[in-house]
Amino acid sequence: MIDVPPDQKAQVCRVMTAGMQQRVPHNGALGLELLDYGADEVWMRLPYKAEIVGHPATGVIHGGAISSLMDAACGMAIMVRLGGPSKIATLDLRIDYMKPARAGHAVIAHTRCYKVTRQICFVRGTAYVDDESDPIATVAATFARKAKKSA
């Protein structure tokens, strides 16, 4: 975990957001932002923008943008669990869409890295608009990680 005093957490989130957007320009184009983090979990935001609307008549965000949010949030949950940047790759990303996001509203992802082995990380999470208990999508993911060599 990334352990900092509470008054510095917002600054750490800004730095982590900038790093994520720099390493993955697609995340920057979407405007993905780290809102908060814990020992093994993160909350990320996908802002509402006309450019990511999937169906202009309804104004609903495209599912692909939500997939990108969920993938990035899963990866970031792994980073905080491991204590910093690490080489990872998405192996499996299963997203169950339950309903469309509400037009005109940002989507929040909350993901948690619940298990880490030498080579694999396991993550679960939800995407929601206002209420996490009323998700628009859920995710279950596995990521490969480059294991550190033993001395």
N, C-alpha and C positions, 0 to 999 in steps of 0.2 A: 504494500500500500504506500501511497505517497502521503506522508505525514507532515502537515504544516499547521501552524496556528490558525484558528478559525478566521481571524481578520485578514489572512493572506490567501484564503481558499479561492476567492473570486479572481484574484490575479493569477493563480495557478491555472484555473479553468481557462482564462484568456490565453495564457501561454500554450496550454495543451491544445486549445482550439486552433491557434495559429500554426502549430507544428503539424497537426492532422491535415489542415487545409494545404499546407505547403507540400507535405509528402504525397497527398492524394488530391490533385487539383480538382477532380470531380466533386469531392466533398466541399471544397471552397466554392465552386460554381453553384452548388445547391445551397450554400450558406449554413451548412451544419455547424452547430455550436454546442460545446459542452457546457451544461448548466450546473452540474453538481456531480460529486463522486463520493463513494465510500470505500471500504476496504476491498470490495470485490464487485462493485456495481457503479453504474453511471446513469445519468439522465442527460439526454441530448435532444436538441430542438431542430426541427426542419421548419424554417419559416415559410409562410404561405407566399407564393409568388406566381404571377400569371404564367410565367414561362414553364412552370412544372405542372400546370393543370392538364389532366388527361382528357377531360370531356368539357369543352367550352360551354355547352348548354347548362351543365350542372355546376361548373366551377370547382370540381373535386380534384384534389391532387392525384397525379398518376401513381399507380401502384409501383412502378419502377423507382420513383423517387423515394417512396416509403421503404422499398427493399434496400436501397442504398443507405438510408438512415439506419435501418436495423443492422445491416452488415457493419457499418462504421461503429455503431454503438456497441455491438458485440466485441469488435476488436478493441475498442477503448476500455471495455470492462476487463478484458484480459490484461491490458497494459497496466491498469491500476492494481490488479491482483498480483502481477509480477513485479510491481514497483517501478516501472518505467518502460521506455521503448524496448521492443523485442521483435525479432523477425518472426512473423506469423503469416499464415495463408489460409483463406477460407477453404475448408474441405467440403462442408455440407451446410446449407442454409435453407432451412424449411420455414416458410412463412405461411401461416393460415390467415387469410383475410376474412374478417367477420362482418365488416360493413364499411362503407366509404367514410372517409374523413369528412368533417363538416366544411363546406365551402367557406373560404375566407379566413380559416383558422390554421395556426401552426399545429404541427404534430410533434408530440413528445415521445421519445423512446426511453424505456427504463430496462436496462439489461444487467444481468448478474452472471459472472463467471463462477460457477458452482463447483467445478472440479478441474484440477490441473494434474496431468501426468507428465512424464519426462518428454513425451512427444505430442500430446494432444491436450487441447483445452476445450471445455464444454461450457456452453452459455445458453441461457434462456432469457426471454424478455417479452415485453408488451409494447405496443404503440397505442397512444390514446390522444384525445384532444383535450378534454377537461378533467376527466375522472379515470384514474388508472383501473378502477374496478369495472369500467365499461370500455374495454379495449376495442380498437378498430382492427388490430392484428396481433398475432403472437408469433414468436420466433423460437426455434430450437436450432442451435448451430454447433458445429465442431470446427476447430481450427488446428492446423498443424503448427507446431512451434519448433524452432531450431534448438535442440537440446544443447546445453552447455557441456563441454567436455570435462570429464573428471580429471583431477590432477593426479 
